[in-house]
């Protein structure tokens, strides 16, 4: 497996775990905050397994670019300057 795919899969898995931790323990939002740990594992495990083993969407092939989409990796990006001022 190429490094880029490995890194992408690891990032996808981390979004699931960090999101669950934030929702369950930090924000304590909804039923997910009070579910027993085995139930949480049963809910999140299929998604993590999917990211580990299943094929990625075809749109991510060819260096993670969709067909017909220009490569903008060399373009300079402006840093986020925040929301526009209030009127």
ChimeraX commands (.cxc) that place a marker at each C-alpha (Angstrom):
marker #1 position 0.00,0.00,0.00 radius 0.5
marker #1 position 1.48,3.39,-0.96 radius 0.5
marker #1 position 2.35,5.83,1.81 radius 0.5
marker #1 position -0.22,8.34,0.56 radius 0.5
marker #1 position -3.01,5.77,0.88 radius 0.5
marker #1 position -1.78,4.66,4.31 radius 0.5
marker #1 position -1.71,8.27,5.50 radius 0.5
marker #1 position -5.18,8.95,4.12 radius 0.5
marker #1 position -6.62,5.87,5.81 radius 0.5
marker #1 position -4.98,6.82,9.12 radius 0.5
marker #1 position -6.40,10.33,8.84 radius 0.5
marker #1 position -9.90,9.00,8.16 radius 0.5
marker #1 position -9.69,6.71,11.18 radius 0.5
marker #1 position -8.46,9.53,13.38 radius 0.5
marker #1 position -11.42,11.71,12.37 radius 0.5
marker #1 position -13.78,9.01,13.61 radius 0.5
marker #1 position -11.97,8.48,16.90 radius 0.5
marker #1 position -11.37,12.16,17.66 radius 0.5
marker #1 position -14.95,13.00,16.71 radius 0.5
marker #1 position -16.29,10.30,19.01 radius 0.5
marker #1 position -14.09,11.41,21.89 radius 0.5
marker #1 position -15.09,15.06,21.44 radius 0.5
marker #1 position -18.79,14.22,21.24 radius 0.5
marker #1 position -18.81,11.65,24.03 radius 0.5
marker #1 position -16.42,13.10,26.62 radius 0.5
marker #1 position -15.90,16.80,25.88 radius 0.5
marker #1 position -19.23,18.11,24.57 radius 0.5
marker #1 position -21.28,15.23,26.04 radius 0.5
marker #1 position -23.95,15.64,23.39 radius 0.5
marker #1 position -26.89,13.29,22.96 radius 0.5
marker #1 position -27.24,9.62,23.66 radius 0.5
marker #1 position -23.71,8.83,22.51 radius 0.5
marker #1 position -22.40,10.41,25.74 radius 0.5
marker #1 position -24.24,7.90,27.93 radius 0.5
marker #1 position -24.04,4.69,25.89 radius 0.5
marker #1 position -22.03,1.85,27.42 radius 0.5
marker #1 position -18.52,1.60,25.97 radius 0.5
marker #1 position -19.18,-1.78,24.25 radius 0.5
marker #1 position -22.12,-0.21,22.40 radius 0.5
marker #1 position -19.95,2.67,21.22 radius 0.5
marker #1 position -17.37,0.15,20.01 radius 0.5
marker #1 position -20.04,-1.79,18.15 radius 0.5
marker #1 position -21.21,1.41,16.45 radius 0.5
marker #1 position -17.85,2.83,15.40 radius 0.5
marker #1 position -16.01,-0.43,14.59 radius 0.5
marker #1 position -17.60,-1.03,11.15 radius 0.5
marker #1 position -16.57,2.44,9.97 radius 0.5
marker #1 position -13.01,1.99,11.17 radius 0.5
marker #1 position -12.88,-1.47,9.58 radius 0.5
marker #1 position -14.14,0.07,6.34 radius 0.5
marker #1 position -11.33,2.64,6.39 radius 0.5
marker #1 position -8.78,-0.07,7.14 radius 0.5
marker #1 position -9.73,-2.68,4.58 radius 0.5
marker #1 position -12.24,-1.61,1.97 radius 0.5
marker #1 position -11.28,-0.05,-1.36 radius 0.5
marker #1 position -11.19,3.72,-1.44 radius 0.5
marker #1 position -13.47,5.54,-3.90 radius 0.5
marker #1 position -12.17,5.62,-7.49 radius 0.5
marker #1 position -12.14,9.42,-7.34 radius 0.5
marker #1 position -9.15,9.15,-4.99 radius 0.5
marker #1 position -6.97,7.26,-7.44 radius 0.5
marker #1 position -4.27,8.99,-9.45 radius 0.5
marker #1 position -2.73,10.94,-6.56 radius 0.5
marker #1 position -6.08,11.71,-4.90 radius 0.5
marker #1 position -7.37,13.75,-7.85 radius 0.5
marker #1 position -10.64,13.28,-9.62 radius 0.5
marker #1 position -10.53,12.88,-13.40 radius 0.5
marker #1 position -10.78,16.26,-15.06 radius 0.5
marker #1 position -9.86,18.10,-11.89 radius 0.5
marker #1 position -6.76,20.27,-12.24 radius 0.5
marker #1 position -3.74,19.70,-10.03 radius 0.5
marker #1 position -3.53,22.75,-7.81 radius 0.5
marker #1 position -0.98,21.39,-5.37 radius 0.5
marker #1 position 1.65,23.85,-6.56 radius 0.5
marker #1 position -0.60,26.91,-6.29 radius 0.5
marker #1 position 0.05,29.18,-3.36 radius 0.5
marker #1 position -2.71,29.22,-0.81 radius 0.5
marker #1 position -3.69,32.23,1.20 radius 0.5
marker #1 position -4.04,31.72,4.95 radius 0.5
marker #1 position -7.51,31.98,6.38 radius 0.5
marker #1 position -8.07,35.55,7.49 radius 0.5
marker #1 position -11.25,34.96,9.43 radius 0.5
marker #1 position -14.86,35.84,8.72 radius 0.5
marker #1 position -15.75,39.05,6.91 radius 0.5
marker #1 position -16.35,42.05,9.15 radius 0.5
marker #1 position -19.87,42.59,10.47 radius 0.5
marker #1 position -21.94,45.33,8.94 radius 0.5
marker link #1:1,2 radius 0.2
marker link #1:2,3 radius 0.2
marker link #1:3,4 radius 0.2
marker link #1:4,5 radius 0.2
marker link #1:5,6 radius 0.2
marker link #1:6,7 radius 0.2
marker link #1:7,8 radius 0.2
marker link #1:8,9 radius 0.2
marker link #1:9,10 radius 0.2
marker link #1:10,11 radius 0.2
marker link #1:11,12 radius 0.2
marker link #1:12,13 radius 0.2
marker link #1:13,14 radius 0.2
marker link #1:14,15 radius 0.2
marker link #1:15,16 radius 0.2
marker link #1:16,17 radius 0.2
marker link #1:17,18 radius 0.2
marker link #1:18,19 radius 0.2
marker link #1:19,20 radius 0.2
marker link #1:20,21 radius 0.2
marker link #1:21,22 radius 0.2
marker link #1:22,23 radius 0.2
marker link #1:23,24 radius 0.2
marker link #1:24,25 radius 0.2
marker link #1:25,26 radius 0.2
marker link #1:26,27 radius 0.2
marker link #1:27,28 radius 0.2
marker link #1:28,29 radius 0.2
marker link #1:29,30 radius 0.2
marker link #1:30,31 radius 0.2
marker link #1:31,32 radius 0.2
marker link #1:32,33 radius 0.2
marker link #1:33,34 radius 0.2
marker link #1:34,35 radius 0.2
marker link #1:35,36 radius 0.2
marker link #1:36,37 radius 0.2
marker link #1:37,38 radius 0.2
marker link #1:38,39 radius 0.2
marker link #1:39,40 radius 0.2
marker link #1:40,41 radius 0.2
marker link #1:41,42 radius 0.2
marker link #1:42,43 radius 0.2
marker link #1:43,44 radius 0.2
marker link #1:44,45 radius 0.2
marker link #1:45,46 radius 0.2
marker link #1:46,47 radius 0.2
marker link #1:47,48 radius 0.2
marker link #1:48,49 radius 0.2
marker link #1:49,50 radius 0.2
marker link #1:50,51 radius 0.2
marker link #1:51,52 radius 0.2
marker link #1:52,53 radius 0.2
marker link #1:53,54 radius 0.2
marker link #1:54,55 radius 0.2
marker link #1:55,56 radius 0.2
marker link #1:56,57 radius 0.2
marker link #1:57,58 radius 0.2
marker link #1:58,59 radius 0.2
marker link #1:59,60 radius 0.2
marker link #1:60,61 radius 0.2
marker link #1:61,62 radius 0.2
marker link #1:62,63 radius 0.2
marker link #1:63,64 radius 0.2
marker link #1:64,65 radius 0.2
marker link #1:65,66 radius 0.2
marker link #1:66,67 radius 0.2
marker link #1:67,68 radius 0.2
marker link #1:68,69 radius 0.2
marker link #1:69,70 radius 0.2
marker link #1:70,71 radius 0.2
marker link #1:71,72 radius 0.2
marker link #1:72,73 radius 0.2
marker link #1:73,74 radius 0.2
marker link #1:74,75 radius 0.2
marker link #1:75,76 radius 0.2
marker link #1:76,77 radius 0.2
marker link #1:77,78 radius 0.2
marker link #1:78,79 radius 0.2
marker link #1:79,80 radius 0.2
marker link #1:80,81 radius 0.2
marker link #1:81,82 radius 0.2
marker link #1:82,83 radius 0.2
marker link #1:83,84 radius 0.2
marker link #1:84,85 radius 0.2
marker link #1:85,86 radius 0.2
marker link #1:86,87 radius 0.2
view
